[in-house]
């Protein structure tokens, strides 16, 4: 069962040590039902590399079962300035590969590299957890997409979201395009991506990118308050409700009605069984 679960979560089964994470530039802490993932390269504005994404995937694969809420944040004044630009050179980041070194490969090999990177983002959408991005300062490119991978975004009033990839001759490829369109609509997503402009706090809140905007000094307190609200609901009911919400856009009303009924039948049976 554990091996099957690991395969479903991207093929990463081994645990990752705090020392290894520190070398990569990440911290991972668990406090009961709350897990916190911190991008910890403030001197590089928390720029991301292949090792970052591999480590994120391994964190997701090994996430303790008791965790209900995952908070993702960045150390220092920026959430994440995006991909480490050395990833586009042939030399790459010392000790790692790079997209530059993959430039001579077949497209299928490059797609495999991208697929591996995407695994670091996909697990944040699992129904059994709620993920919150606590965003301050710059959230650019991969940083923007990491925030979009989370269910909720609580942001400081100095936030600057930017989808920089098209300005670099690239496309957003870390699973951010679908949630962006779902949050703000096609026209606004097109504007944000194809201009590579900054979206600041007021606009982010107005168009639905952010659920809450607070002063920078209040960000941690605001996130803690939201975590407490989320943990106040029944765990199984919350997961079932998230499954319903995630599937709603792809279903007709009749299909969604049936899905609601099926989930409710399971919940009521569990309640009745608990009473007997």
C-alpha positions in Angstrom: 0.0 0.0 0.0 2.8 2.4 0.9 4.6 1.7 -2.4 1.4 2.3 -4.3 0.8 5.6 -2.5 4.3 6.7 -3.3 3.8 5.9 -7.0 0.6 7.9 -7.0 2.5 10.8 -5.4 5.2 10.9 -8.0 7.4 7.9 -7.3 9.3 9.4 -4.4 9.2 7.1 -1.4 12.4 7.8 0.5 12.5 10.4 3.3 14.6 13.5 2.9 16.7 14.7 5.8 16.7 18.2 7.3 20.4 18.4 6.4 19.8 17.5 2.7 16.9 20.0 2.6 19.2 22.7 4.1 21.7 22.1 1.3 19.0 22.5 -1.3 17.5 25.6 0.4 14.4 24.3 2.0 13.0 23.7 5.5 10.2 21.3 6.4 8.6 21.3 9.8 5.6 19.4 11.1 3.6 20.5 14.2 0.7 18.1 14.7 -1.7 18.6 11.8 0.2 21.5 10.3 3.2 21.2 8.0 5.3 24.2 6.9 7.5 24.2 3.8 9.9 27.2 3.7 11.9 28.2 0.7 15.2 29.1 2.4 17.6 30.7 -0.1 16.9 34.4 0.9 20.3 35.5 -0.6 18.9 34.3 -4.0 15.4 35.5 -3.3 14.4 31.9 -2.9 15.1 31.0 -6.6 14.2 27.4 -7.4 16.2 24.7 -9.1 15.7 21.1 -10.2 16.8 20.0 -6.7 14.1 22.3 -5.2 11.4 20.6 -7.2 12.7 17.1 -6.5 12.8 17.8 -2.8 9.3 19.3 -2.8 8.0 16.1 -4.5 9.8 14.0 -1.9 8.2 16.1 0.9 4.8 15.5 -0.7 5.4 11.7 -1.0 6.5 11.4 2.6 3.9 13.8 4.1 2.8 12.4 7.5 -0.8 11.2 7.4 -1.9 13.4 10.3 -1.2 16.6 8.4 -4.3 18.5 7.3 -2.9 21.9 6.4 0.4 22.7 4.5 1.7 26.3 4.6 4.2 27.2 1.9 6.3 30.4 2.5 9.6 32.0 1.7 12.4 33.1 4.0 13.2 36.8 3.8 11.5 39.6 1.9 10.5 37.5 -1.2 8.4 34.4 -1.6 10.4 33.3 -4.7 12.0 35.1 -7.6 11.4 32.1 -9.8 13.8 29.7 -11.4 17.5 30.1 -10.7 18.6 31.6 -14.1 21.7 29.4 -14.0 19.3 26.6 -15.0 19.2 28.0 -18.5 23.0 27.8 -18.9 25.0 24.7 -20.0 26.9 24.8 -16.8 23.8 24.9 -14.6 23.8 25.0 -10.9 26.8 23.2 -9.4 26.0 19.6 -8.6 22.8 19.7 -10.6 21.7 19.3 -14.2 20.1 22.2 -16.1 17.6 22.8 -18.9 20.6 24.1 -20.9 22.4 20.8 -20.6 19.2 19.1 -21.9 19.0 21.3 -25.0 20.5 18.7 -27.2 18.1 16.0 -26.1 15.0 14.7 -27.8 11.8 16.6 -27.0 10.5 13.5 -25.1 13.5 13.6 -22.8 13.0 17.3 -22.1 9.3 16.6 -21.4 10.4 13.9 -18.9 12.5 16.5 -17.1 9.6 18.9 -17.0 7.3 16.2 -15.7 9.7 15.4 -12.9 9.7 19.1 -12.0 5.9 19.3 -12.0 5.7 16.6 -9.3 6.9 19.1 -6.8 3.8 21.2 -7.3 1.0 18.6 -7.9 0.8 17.1 -4.4 -0.3 20.5 -2.9 -3.7 20.0 -4.5 -4.5 16.6 -2.9 -8.0 16.5 -1.3 -6.9 15.3 2.1 -4.9 18.5 2.7 -5.5 22.2 2.3 -2.4 24.2 1.2 -1.9 27.9 1.9 0.7 30.1 0.2 1.9 32.8 2.5 3.3 35.3 -0.1 5.3 38.4 0.5 7.4 40.4 -2.0 8.2 38.8 -5.4 6.4 35.7 -6.6 7.8 35.4 -10.1 7.5 32.6 -12.6 8.1 29.4 -10.7 7.3 31.3 -7.6 4.0 32.5 -8.9 3.2 28.9 -10.0 4.1 27.5 -6.6 1.6 30.0 -5.1 -1.0 28.9 -7.7 -0.4 25.3 -6.8 -1.8 26.0 -3.3 -5.5 26.1 -2.5 -5.4 29.5 -0.9 -3.1 32.5 -1.1 -2.8 35.0 1.8 -0.5 37.8 0.7 1.4 40.8 2.2 0.6 44.2 0.8 4.0 44.3 -1.0 3.3 41.3 -3.1 4.2 41.3 -6.8 3.0 38.3 -8.8 4.6 38.0 -12.3 4.4 35.2 -14.9 7.8 36.0 -16.4 8.2 32.9 -18.7 6.9 34.4 -22.0 9.3 37.3 -21.7 12.1 34.8 -21.5 10.9 32.9 -24.6 9.3 30.1 -22.5 5.9 29.0 -21.4 4.7 28.5 -17.8 5.1 24.8 -17.3 4.9 24.1 -13.6 1.1 23.5 -13.5 0.2 27.2 -13.1 -1.8 27.9 -16.2 -4.9 25.9 -15.3 -5.4 27.4 -11.8 -4.7 30.9 -13.1 -7.4 30.6 -15.8 -9.8 29.1 -13.2 -9.2 31.9 -10.8 -9.2 35.0 -13.0 -10.7 33.9 -16.4 -9.1 33.5 -19.8 -8.8 37.1 -20.8 -7.2 38.3 -17.5 -4.9 35.2 -17.5 -3.8 36.1 -21.1 -3.1 39.6 -20.1 -1.1 38.6 -17.0 1.0 36.0 -18.9 1.6 37.7 -22.3 2.6 41.0 -20.8 4.7 39.5 -18.0 3.6 42.5 -15.9 3.5 42.7 -12.1 0.1 42.0 -10.4 0.3 43.8 -7.0 -1.8 43.2 -3.9 -4.9 45.3 -4.6 -5.4 43.8 -8.0 -4.6 40.3 -6.8 -7.3 40.6 -4.3 -9.8 42.2 -6.7 -9.4 39.5 -9.4 -9.3 36.5 -7.1 -5.7 35.7 -7.0 -5.5 36.3 -3.2 -8.1 35.5 -0.6 -6.7 38.0 1.9 -4.2 40.9 1.9 -2.6 42.1 5.1 0.3 44.3 6.1 3.6 42.5 5.9 4.1 42.3 9.6 0.7 40.7 10.0 1.2 37.9 7.5 2.1 35.1 9.9 -0.7 36.0 12.2 -3.2 36.0 9.3 -2.0 32.6 8.1 -2.2 31.2 11.6 -5.8 32.4 11.9 -6.8 30.8 8.6 -5.1 27.5 9.7 -7.1 27.5 12.9 -10.4 28.0 10.9 -9.5 25.1 8.6 -8.7 22.8 11.4 -12.0 23.5 13.1 -14.0 21.5 10.5 -14.3 17.7 10.3 -11.3 16.2 8.5 -13.2 13.6 6.4 -16.0 16.0 5.5 -13.4 18.6 4.5 -11.6 16.2 2.2 -14.9 15.1 0.6 -16.0 18.7 0.1 -12.7 19.5 -1.5 -13.1 16.6 -3.9 -16.5 17.9 -4.9 -15.2 21.4 -5.4 -12.2 20.2 -7.5 -14.4 18.2 -9.8 -17.3 20.6 -10.2 -16.0 22.5 -13.2 -15.6 19.3 -15.2 -19.1 18.0 -14.4 -22.6 18.8 -15.6 -25.1 19.8 -12.9 -26.6 16.3 -13.0 -23.2 14.7 -12.6 -22.3 17.1 -9.7 -25.6 16.3 -8.0 -24.9 12.6 -8.2 -21.3 13.2 -6.9 -22.7 15.2 -3.9 -25.1 12.4 -3.2 -22.4 9.7 -3.3 -20.1 11.7 -1.0 -23.0 12.4 1.4 -24.0 8.8 1.6 -20.5 7.9 2.7 -20.5 10.7 5.4 -23.9 9.7 6.7 -23.0 6.1 6.9 -19.9 7.0 8.8 -21.9 9.1 11.2 -24.5 6.3 11.8 -21.8 3.7 12.2 -20.1 5.9 14.8 -23.3 6.0 16.8 -24.0 2.3 16.8 
